[in-house]
Amino acid sequence: MAHVHHDLKVYGGIKLFGGTGSPELAKKIADYLDMPLSDREVIEFPNENLFIKLGGSVRGQDVYVIQTTTSPVHRNLMELLIMIQTLKLDSAARITAVVPYVCYGRSDKKDQPRVPISARLVADMIEVAGADRYMTLDPHAGQIQGFFSIPGDVLTASHLMVEYINEKLRPDMKDPVVISVDLGFAKKGRNYAADMDMPIAFIEKRRQGNDAKAEALTLIGDVKDRDVIIVDDEVDTGGSISQAVDVAKKNGARDIYLMFTHPILSGPGAERLAALEIKQIITTDSVPISEAKMKLLNGKITVLSIAPLLGEVIRRAHEGRSVGEMFNE
């Protein structure tokens, strides 16, 4: 007798689990979906080994683990992997790793002899742990998508940030122009410029020797007497974006705005941004920003939440609906 599968759901209900790397974001996503975060216990033993215990069964459920992999990177990554394996061993029907920021994204190719491709290793580990799908936001390099064999939703926060600029800031700007911090970001930068209907300029870096700081910076494009929006995918220590601000100023730019998805702000990053002569920083909560750093940047920074975006994609993934429709794609 033939089996009849129509009208039957493949997966049970949505179960949301938040890691310790991004608890506020996980809570906001849960609030958007109007459902609680599922209970779990995360214990770190004195020897730094992690132990996770679920608060209830996930057998047959559609499970989403929300965990960003920024500082402490290795703890957050291991916690994500152990959480996925725990869910797999408890017979979850489907597990999606929701990783707004994926660590090791800059190690995406062998650009010199005897080096690893660590981004590929991270993708492999997420799969081996037991993830069936993944979600992430603005990865540093597009080819990282190809490192995963499992399906995924690779999203961008550009729509959020562009909408904010167009609605809140654009009316007061004078002849605005977008600046891409380097030629590697040129294609994404062009997309930002097209979405905001602005021209684009580029900063070219040229290495002058083996010293990492020995760089000649050239601006390609016109920014004189114009407001500029400097765009990038992430800001780590703030070195590149500080140089970009200096170059824009030297070339006669008026007000300067910074726009980037991931506020990593390692080491002196927040201090560097705070010291810059800029009008505003527009970023997201893909990475939690500490109270101390927020205080340093007080009055200069606007943090847009990606929770509604991720929440809606989770809902659509669960219901088997198109994600592209959200962006008229």
N, C-alpha and C positions, 0 to 999 in steps of 0.2 A: 504494500500500500504506500502510495506517495505521501511524503510529509508536506503538510501545508504550513507555510511560514508567514503568509500575509496577515496584517493586523497585529502582529506580535512585535514588541519592542526587543531589540537585540540586547540593550543594556537596561539596567535598573535606573534608579534616580541618580541625580548629581550628588557627589560627596566632595566637599572642599576641604583640603588640608593646607594649613599655612606653616611654612618653615620659620625658624627663628631669624632668618636673614632679612625678611621684609614683613614683619607682623602687621604694621599699619596698612600696608597695601592689601594684604590678604583680607583684613577686616573690611576695608572699603569695597573690595570685590564681592565679599559675602553680603554686605549691605545692599549693593546694587542688585544682586540676584535675590535679595530678600530671603536668605537662608543662613543658618548658622555655620560657623567653621566646625568641623568635626574634631572631637577630642583626640589628642595624642600626647604622649609623654616623651620628652626628649631629655635624656640624662647624659651628662658628660662625667665619666669616671675620673678619678685622680690621675690616671695614666693617659688622659685625653681621648680615650676610646669613647665612642658614642653608642647609646642604646636607645631604641625607639619602641614604644608600645602603643598600639592603637586603643582608643577608648571604646570601640565597638566594631562589629563585623562590617566588612565592605564586600562580602561575597556577592558577585553578580552586579556590582554597582559601577557607574561611570565616574571615575575618580580623577580629580585635578589637584596636583600638588604645586602650590605657589611658593617659589623660593628664588630669590635673586642670588647671584654668586659673586658678590663683591666682598670687601673686607669684613671678617676674616675669611679669605677666599677658600682655603682648603677645608676649613671646618664647614662652611656653608655648602661646598660641593659634596663633601662626604655625607653630610646630613641629608642632602637631596637624594643621593644614591641609595643610602640605607633606607630612607623613607619609601622610595620606589620599590625596593626589594621586599620590604615589609608588606606593602600593599599587594605585591605579586603573590607572595606566599600565603596571603589571606584570601586569595582567589578573586580579586577585583576583576570585573569583566574587561575594563579598559582603563589604562592609566595614561594621563596626559601630564607631562612635565611643563609647567608654566614658569618659564625662566626669563623674566623681563630683560635681565642683563646676563649674558653668557660669558664667563671668565675665559681667559686665554684667546680671546677673539683676534688679538693682534698677531698671534703665532699661527698664521693661516697658510704659510708656504715656506719652502726651503729657499731663502734668499741669500744664503751663504752655505759653505760646506759644513758638514758635521753638526747640523742643528735639527731639532724636532719640529713636527707640525702638531703642536699641542692642542689646537682647536679640534683637530680630527680625533685626537685621543679622548677629549671631553665628550664629543658626540658619541663615540664608541661606548664609553662608560655608561652614559645615560641609557643607551639601547640595551647593553648587557645587563644593567640593573633591572630592566623589565618594562621600560616605558614603551607604550604603543604609539604615542604621538608626542609632539612637543609644540610649544608656542614660545615665541621670543619677539623682541622688539629692536629694530634698527641695529642688526649685527654690524660689527666693524667692517667686515668684508662680505660681499654677496655670496662668494663661493662656499662660505660656511654651510649654507643650505645643502650643498652637495655632499657634505661630510656625513649627513644623516641618511640612513636607508629607510627610516620610518617617516610617515607623512607628518607635515607640520604646517603651522600658520606663522609665517614670518611677517610681522606687522610693522607699521611705522607710526611714529607719533607726529609726523609732519602735519597731518590734517588738523590735529589739536592746536599745534603751535601757529600754523598759518592762519587758522580761524581767529585765534587770539590777536595776532598782529593786525589782521584786516579789520577786525571789529573795534579793538581798543586803541591801537597805536597809529595805524595808517593815516587817519584823518589829519593828524598833527605833524606828519613827517614831511620833510622837504626833499623832493626828487630822490626817493629812496633807492638804494642799490644793494644787492646781496653780494657778500664776499665769501668765497670758499677758502678755507684756511690753507689748503694745499691742492695740488692738481689731482691727488688721489681721491679727493672728495668732490671733484669737479662735476661728475655726472649727477650725484645726489644734490649738490648745490644748485645745478641747473634746474632740477625738478622743483626745489623750493622757490627759485626765482620765477619759474613759469606759473606756479600756483598762486604767487602773489602779484603776478604781472609786473615784475621789476626786471631791470637789466642785471647782469652779473659781472663781477670782477673776480680775478683769481690771484692768489699769492703763490709765487713760484719760489721753492727753496732749492738752493744749490749748495751742495757740500763742498767746502774748500779744505780738503784734507781729512784726516782720520778722526779729528776731534769732533765729538757729537755736536758740540755747540758752534762749530765753525761753519756757519751758514750765511750765504748771501740771500737776502729776500728782495724779490722784485714784485711789484704790483702790476698785473696786466688788466687794464681797464681804467675807467675814469671815476673818481670819487670826490673830486674837488667841489667844495661847497654843497655836498650832498650828505644826507643821513645814510648810515650804512648798517646793515644787519649781517654780522659775521656768523656763519653757520658751520656746525660740525656735528658728528654723531656723539662724541663723548669728550669731556674735559677731565683729564687725570691730574697732573701736577700744575696745569695752567700755563705751561711754558709756551706752547705753540700759539695759543689764543692771545697771550700777552704780546707776543711778537706781532701778531696780526693787527692788534689794536695800535701798536706803535707805528707800523707801516701805514695803516689807514690815516692816522693823525698826520704823519709826515707828508702824506699826499693830499692834505687839505680837507679831510672828511669833517663833517659837522658832528652831530650827535651819533654815538655808536651804541648799538644794541648787540647782545650776544644771544644766540639761540642754539641749544644743543639738547639731545635727548637724555643722555646719561650723566648725571653730576657725580662722577667718581670722587673728585676733589681729594686726591691722596696728598700726603705730606703738606707742602706749602700751598696747595691748590686754592683753598678758600681765601687765604691771606693775599695771594697774588690777584685774585679777582677783585677782592675788596679794595685793593690799592689802585685799580685801573680807573682811568677817567672815562667812565661809560655811563650811559643813561639807564639801562635796564638789562637784566639777565632773564631769559625765558627758558625754563627747563621743565622736567617732569619728575614724578616720584618713583621712577623705575628703580632708583637706588635711594635708600633712606639717607637724609642729610641730618647730621647731628645738630643738637640744639646750639652748641658752641659755634658751629659753622654758619647756621642760620642767623645767629646773632651778629656775627662778623659781616654778613651780607645783607643785614636788615635794611629795608628800603630800596635795595637794588634788585632783589630777586623775586620772581614770580614762579611758583611751582604749580604746574598743571597736573591734575591727576589722570593717570592712564587706567584707573579702576573701571570706569564705565566702558572703555574700549575693550579691555580684557574680559570684563564680565559679559558683554554682549557677544564676544567671539566664543566664550565658553558656552553660552546659551545656544548659539547657532550650531556649534560643533555637536552638542548633545542632541539637538533636534534634527541634525542632518541637513541644515540649511546653508545657503551660500554666504560666505563671509565677504566676497567681492561686492555683493549688492550694497553693503554698508557704505562703500566708497564709489558707487555707481560704476563698478568695473565688471 
